[in-house]
Amino acid sequence: MIETRQITKRYGDLTAVDRICFRVEPGQVLGFLGPNGAGKSTTMKMLAGFLAPTSGGATVAGFDVETQPLEAKRALGYLPEGAPSYGEMNVREFLEFIADVRELKGDLRYKRLDDAIERLHLDRVLEQPIDTLSKGFRRRVGLAGAILHDPKVLILDEPTDGLDPNQKQEVRTLINSMARDKTIIISTHLLEEVHAVCDRAIIIAAGRILADATPAELEARSRYHQAVSLTAANLQEAKDALARVADIAAIEVDPQDNRITAFPKPGRSIFVAVGDALKAQGVTVRELALEPGRLDEVFRTITQGAVGKEART
């Protein structure tokens, strides 16, 4: 449903996007991650037809975004960063305008309007000028416009930006409910978004793809993968007990909360052994957990290395 082929965007001597290639299948929710300035929004704009690539190309629902732009845009719902709109319009007028642009008519028009309004909980602000809305409600109006024509493909640039925790959960639930029959790309810098809605993640920095994997596969690259963390009534007793476990490679203590993390030797599993050692020494344990890995640590390691290399060159 979405495919890029060595897509590149240059601004003079600056290469914002550098020969990016990826493919997203129907039913997938792809998280497009990267630090500020990584090239996320530029890539999204090229896929949506807002920017022409310097070289390479892309297709949306089988249509080339440059040679078949109208067909590609009919299949696409796009929520850009900032969700620009006509502030003097009220919400109802703006959605009616989007329906006109999308050439929605008859019963289908009213069905799609009612569906978008209900899904984004916009009933109580329909008559309110967009300029007077909170940032969160403006974001919801933009998302309603993006899904109004029931597109096969959705490209969402920071979809939960400006939303409170309850609103974020509502939007994530909406994305999950739509994922069954759509292809969705979410550009974000929020790692919690990846855990909440994405079944695959691409990490980019300096305009290049650095990783393409499931969230679980990325977490497995973390040094915390299969580590054991715990809190205990007596810190020293717990450390002494852990020192008896042969397969532990290192022990670290977080000075803020006295949480102990035990790291296994390569290829070893230590959870059962740690529990047995603590029990044998009579250590009172308040919390004991097996770490799946930390996506934020993997993200920092991957992106900081790439940015540092780019700066040196």
C-alpha positions in Angstrom: 0.0 0.0 0.0 2.9 2.4 0.6 6.3 2.0 -1.0 9.3 4.3 -1.3 12.2 3.8 -3.7 15.4 5.5 -2.8 13.4 8.6 -2.1 15.6 11.7 -1.5 15.1 15.3 -0.7 17.9 17.9 -0.9 17.9 21.6 -0.1 21.0 23.0 -1.6 23.9 21.2 0.2 21.6 19.9 2.9 20.3 16.3 2.4 17.1 16.1 4.5 16.1 12.6 3.3 18.8 10.3 2.0 17.7 7.4 -0.3 15.1 6.0 2.0 13.4 2.7 1.0 10.6 0.9 2.8 7.3 -0.8 2.2 4.2 -0.9 4.4 1.6 -3.6 3.9 -2.2 -3.4 4.5 -3.1 -3.9 8.1 0.3 -2.6 9.4 0.8 0.4 11.7 4.3 1.7 11.1 5.9 4.0 13.7 8.3 6.4 11.9 10.7 7.6 14.7 13.5 10.0 14.9 14.8 13.0 16.7 13.9 16.6 15.6 15.4 17.3 12.2 15.8 13.6 11.3 13.7 13.9 8.2 10.4 12.4 9.4 8.1 15.2 8.4 9.9 15.7 5.0 9.3 12.1 4.2 5.7 12.3 5.2 5.2 15.4 3.0 6.7 13.6 0.0 4.5 10.6 0.5 1.4 12.9 0.7 2.4 14.9 -2.4 3.1 18.1 -0.6 6.8 18.0 -1.6 8.4 16.7 -4.7 11.4 14.4 -4.1 14.8 15.4 -5.5 15.2 11.9 -6.7 13.6 8.5 -6.2 9.9 8.0 -5.8 7.0 6.6 -3.9 3.6 4.9 -4.5 0.5 5.1 -2.3 -2.1 2.3 -2.9 -0.3 1.5 -6.1 -0.4 5.1 -7.5 2.8 7.0 -8.1 2.7 10.2 -6.0 4.3 12.3 -8.8 2.8 10.9 -12.0 -0.6 9.9 -10.5 -1.0 12.5 -7.8 -4.9 12.8 -7.8 -5.3 9.0 -7.6 -2.8 8.8 -4.8 -4.4 11.6 -2.8 -7.8 10.1 -3.1 -6.6 6.9 -1.4 -4.8 8.9 1.3 -5.7 10.6 4.6 -3.0 13.0 5.8 -2.7 14.8 9.1 0.3 17.1 8.9 2.2 18.5 11.8 0.3 21.4 13.2 -2.9 20.4 11.4 -3.4 23.6 9.5 -7.1 24.7 9.0 -9.2 27.7 8.4 -9.5 29.3 11.8 -12.5 31.5 11.0 -14.6 28.5 10.1 -16.5 26.7 12.8 -15.9 22.9 13.1 -19.0 21.9 11.2 -18.2 24.3 8.3 -14.6 23.0 8.1 -15.7 19.4 7.9 -18.3 20.2 5.4 -15.6 22.0 3.3 -13.4 18.8 3.5 -16.4 16.7 2.4 -16.8 19.0 -0.6 -13.2 18.7 -1.5 -13.4 14.9 -1.2 -16.6 15.0 -3.4 -18.7 13.2 -0.8 -22.3 13.3 -1.8 -25.7 12.0 -0.7 -26.1 9.5 2.1 -22.4 8.6 2.1 -21.6 12.2 2.8 -23.7 12.4 6.0 -22.7 8.9 7.1 -19.0 9.9 6.9 -19.5 13.2 8.6 -21.4 11.6 11.4 -18.8 8.9 11.8 -15.9 11.3 12.0 -17.6 13.6 14.4 -18.6 10.7 16.7 -15.2 9.0 16.6 -13.3 12.2 17.6 -16.0 13.4 20.1 -16.5 16.7 18.4 -20.3 17.1 19.0 -20.0 19.9 21.6 -17.7 22.1 19.6 -19.3 21.8 16.1 -20.5 25.5 16.1 -17.3 26.8 17.7 -14.7 28.7 15.5 -11.6 26.6 15.1 -9.4 29.5 16.2 -11.1 29.4 19.6 -10.4 25.7 20.2 -7.8 24.3 22.4 -4.7 22.7 20.8 -6.1 19.3 21.6 -9.4 19.9 19.9 -7.8 21.5 16.9 -5.7 18.3 16.6 -8.9 16.2 16.8 -10.5 18.3 14.1 -7.5 17.7 11.8 -7.7 14.0 12.4 -11.4 14.0 11.7 -10.7 15.7 8.3 -8.0 13.1 7.6 -10.4 10.1 8.1 -13.5 11.7 6.7 -13.4 10.0 3.3 -12.5 6.6 4.8 -9.1 6.4 3.1 -7.2 3.1 2.6 -3.9 4.8 3.7 -3.4 7.1 6.7 -0.3 9.2 7.3 -0.4 10.9 10.7 2.4 13.3 11.7 2.4 13.6 15.5 -1.3 12.6 15.9 -1.4 13.0 19.7 0.6 16.2 19.9 -1.1 18.6 22.4 -3.6 16.0 23.7 -4.0 15.2 27.4 -3.6 11.6 28.5 -7.3 10.8 28.2 -7.4 12.2 24.7 -4.2 10.4 23.7 -5.8 7.1 24.7 -8.9 7.9 22.7 -6.9 8.6 19.6 -4.8 5.5 20.1 -8.0 3.4 20.4 -9.2 4.9 17.2 -6.0 4.1 15.4 -6.1 0.5 16.6 -9.7 0.1 15.5 -8.9 1.4 12.0 -5.7 -0.6 11.6 -7.5 -3.8 10.6 -8.4 -2.5 7.1 -6.0 0.4 6.5 -2.3 1.0 6.1 -1.1 3.6 8.7 2.2 5.5 9.2 2.6 7.5 12.4 5.5 9.9 12.5 6.4 10.6 16.1 9.1 11.2 18.6 7.0 9.7 21.4 8.2 6.2 22.2 5.1 5.4 24.2 3.2 5.8 20.9 5.1 2.9 19.4 4.2 0.6 22.3 0.5 1.7 22.2 -0.3 1.3 18.5 2.6 0.2 16.3 3.5 -3.3 15.2 6.6 -2.1 13.4 9.0 0.8 13.8 11.5 2.6 11.6 14.1 4.8 13.3 15.8 7.5 11.2 18.4 10.1 11.9 20.2 12.5 9.6 17.8 11.5 6.8 18.7 7.8 6.8 17.0 4.6 8.1 19.0 3.2 10.9 16.6 0.4 12.1 13.5 -1.3 10.8 12.0 -3.9 13.2 9.1 -4.7 15.5 9.1 -2.9 18.9 10.0 -6.2 20.6 13.0 -6.8 18.3 14.2 -3.3 19.0 13.9 -3.8 22.7 15.9 -7.0 22.4 18.8 -4.8 21.3 18.8 -3.0 24.7 21.4 -3.8 27.3 18.4 -4.1 29.7 16.9 -7.0 27.7 16.4 -10.0 30.1 17.9 -7.9 33.0 16.2 -8.3 36.4 15.2 -5.2 38.4 14.1 -5.1 42.0 13.6 -3.1 45.1 14.2 -4.6 48.6 13.8 -3.6 52.2 17.6 -3.8 52.7 19.7 -2.7 49.8 23.0 -4.3 51.0 21.4 -7.6 51.8 19.9 -7.8 48.3 23.3 -6.9 46.7 25.1 -9.6 48.7 22.5 -12.2 47.6 22.8 -11.2 44.0 26.6 -11.5 44.2 26.1 -15.2 44.7 24.5 -15.7 41.2 27.1 -16.9 38.8 25.4 -15.8 35.6 25.1 -12.1 36.6 27.5 -9.9 34.7 26.9 -6.6 36.5 24.8 -5.0 39.2 23.7 -1.4 39.1 21.8 0.7 41.7 19.7 3.7 40.7 20.5 6.3 43.4 17.1 8.0 43.0 15.0 5.1 44.1 17.5 2.5 45.2 16.3 0.1 42.4 18.8 -2.6 41.7 19.3 -3.9 38.2 21.1 -7.2 37.6 22.5 -7.7 34.1 22.9 -11.3 32.8 26.0 -12.6 31.0 25.4 -13.0 27.3 22.9 -15.7 26.5 22.0 -16.4 30.1 18.7 -16.2 31.9 18.9 -15.1 35.5 15.3 -14.4 36.7 14.8 -17.7 38.4 18.3 -17.8 39.9 17.9 -14.2 41.3 14.6 -15.1 42.9 16.1 -18.2 44.5 19.1 -16.4 45.8 17.0 -13.6 47.4 14.7 -16.2 49.0 17.6 -18.3 50.3 19.2 -15.2 52.0 15.8 -14.2 53.5 15.8 -10.8 51.6 12.4 -9.0 51.8 11.7 -8.1 48.2 9.1 -5.3 47.5 9.2 -5.6 43.7 10.9 -8.0 41.2 10.6 -7.7 37.4 12.1 -9.1 34.3 13.0 -6.3 31.9 11.9 -6.7 28.2 14.4 -4.0 27.2 14.1 -0.3 27.0 13.2 1.3 23.7 14.3 4.8 24.8 17.9 3.5 25.4 18.0 1.8 22.0 16.6 4.9 20.4 19.3 7.1 22.0 22.1 4.7 21.2 21.1 4.4 17.5 20.3 8.1 16.8 23.1 9.8 18.9 25.7 7.6 17.1 24.3 8.6 13.7 24.0 12.3 14.5 27.6 12.4 16.0 28.9 10.7 12.8 27.1 13.2 10.6 28.5 16.1 12.6 32.1 14.8 12.2 31.7 14.5 8.5 
